[in-house]
Amino acid sequence: MIRLEHSLQAWPSPGFEATVKKELLAVAGHSLPLQQGLRQGSHALEGTVAPVLLGAEQHGDVIRLRLGLHYQSIIAGCSCADDPTPQDTLSEYCVIQLDIDRATAAATIRLLEEE
C-alpha cells in the first residue's frame, strides 16, 4: 500500500492535481496496475506513465480519484537475430480509481473497466 501524504495535504487546493501526478509518478512502477491494463503489448514500460486526472470527489473519509494512465508497452520476443517481433513501443491507456484515506493518507488503487 502506498501513502500519498502530500496529495492529502494539497486537497482541495488548486495545486492538488499537480501534487497527485508528482506523487503517483514517484511510485508508479510498482504500485500501478499497468500490466493488468495492457490491451496491445505484453510488457508494460514503467517509466512511461503520464497520468490524467479525470475526476476527484470527497466521499466521507475518502478522497476518490479517477485517473487515466497513458503509458507504453512492448511485445516481448526472444531477442534472437531472426525474431520477427519488432521492439517498437505501443501506446496503452487504462483508467484507475485511487482512494486516499483522509486519516492515514493510505491509498488503494484498482483498475476500472473501460466505459
Legacy VTK file of the C-alpha trace (Angstrom):
# vtk DataFile Version 3.0
C-alpha trace
ASCII
DATASET POLYDATA
POINTS 115 float
0.000 0.000 0.000
1.220 3.468 -0.820
0.786 6.694 1.114
0.049 9.959 -0.662
0.645 12.386 2.184
1.431 15.423 0.033
-1.695 14.865 -2.057
-3.819 14.646 1.071
-2.320 17.909 2.349
-2.984 19.588 -1.012
-6.681 18.607 -1.088
-8.695 20.631 -2.326
-6.236 23.387 -3.302
-5.522 24.460 -6.897
-2.205 22.566 -6.685
-3.883 19.240 -5.896
-3.756 17.816 -9.427
-0.060 18.568 -9.891
0.740 17.120 -6.460
-1.150 13.887 -7.161
0.603 13.444 -10.505
4.024 14.044 -8.963
3.448 11.611 -6.078
1.924 8.998 -8.354
4.871 9.126 -10.735
7.238 8.613 -7.805
5.602 5.236 -7.034
4.261 4.376 -10.489
6.413 1.392 -11.304
5.490 -0.956 -8.517
2.051 0.269 -7.448
0.022 0.936 -10.572
-1.807 -1.882 -12.395
-0.063 -1.190 -15.688
0.491 -4.823 -16.590
-3.155 -5.662 -15.884
-4.310 -2.733 -18.043
-2.485 -3.838 -21.193
-4.553 -4.025 -24.379
-1.872 -4.300 -27.076
1.533 -5.247 -25.698
2.777 -7.988 -23.425
5.009 -5.964 -21.103
4.295 -2.519 -19.597
7.140 0.002 -19.604
7.067 1.580 -16.155
8.938 4.812 -16.819
6.467 5.998 -19.454
3.387 6.794 -17.326
1.524 10.055 -17.928
-1.486 10.373 -15.575
-4.539 12.499 -16.362
-6.950 13.434 -13.583
-10.482 12.656 -14.805
-12.331 13.440 -11.589
-11.956 13.948 -7.841
-14.585 13.826 -5.112
-14.688 13.509 -1.366
-16.791 10.605 -0.053
-16.774 10.802 3.746
-13.313 9.751 4.912
-12.022 9.078 1.396
-10.886 11.254 -1.493
-11.805 9.285 -4.613
-9.975 9.980 -7.850
-10.446 8.680 -11.372
-7.253 8.826 -13.376
-6.442 7.933 -16.947
-2.981 6.462 -17.383
-1.207 6.822 -20.709
1.867 4.609 -20.963
3.887 2.461 -23.322
4.274 -1.280 -23.732
6.208 -3.685 -25.908
5.583 -7.126 -27.276
8.451 -9.056 -25.756
10.087 -11.508 -28.108
13.031 -13.808 -27.640
15.574 -11.207 -28.849
17.026 -13.689 -31.306
18.575 -12.372 -34.509
15.797 -13.894 -36.599
12.937 -12.962 -34.228
10.206 -11.323 -36.372
8.747 -9.460 -33.376
9.634 -5.750 -33.578
10.762 -3.940 -30.427
8.600 -0.899 -31.150
6.659 0.606 -28.283
2.881 0.550 -28.278
0.557 3.144 -26.757
-1.557 1.921 -23.841
-4.310 3.523 -21.793
-6.244 2.422 -18.743
-8.423 4.060 -16.095
-7.884 3.581 -12.377
-9.718 4.524 -9.231
-7.483 5.821 -6.469
-8.901 6.225 -2.960
-6.924 8.272 -0.429
-7.868 7.738 3.211
-8.190 11.184 4.795
-6.986 9.950 8.208
-3.881 7.995 7.157
-3.091 9.082 3.559
-3.072 5.386 2.625
-4.076 4.919 -0.994
-5.757 1.976 -2.629
-5.730 1.578 -6.385
-7.936 -0.513 -8.606
-8.196 -0.880 -12.351
-11.559 0.183 -13.775
-13.209 -1.453 -16.751
-13.247 0.734 -19.844
-16.515 2.513 -20.446
LINES 1 116
115 0 1 2 3 4 5 6 7 8 9 10 11 12 13 14 15 16 17 18 19 20 21 22 23 24 25 26 27 28 29 30 31 32 33 34 35 36 37 38 39 40 41 42 43 44 45 46 47 48 49 50 51 52 53 54 55 56 57 58 59 60 61 62 63 64 65 66 67 68 69 70 71 72 73 74 75 76 77 78 79 80 81 82 83 84 85 86 87 88 89 90 91 92 93 94 95 96 97 98 99 100 101 102 103 104 105 106 107 108 109 110 111 112 113 114
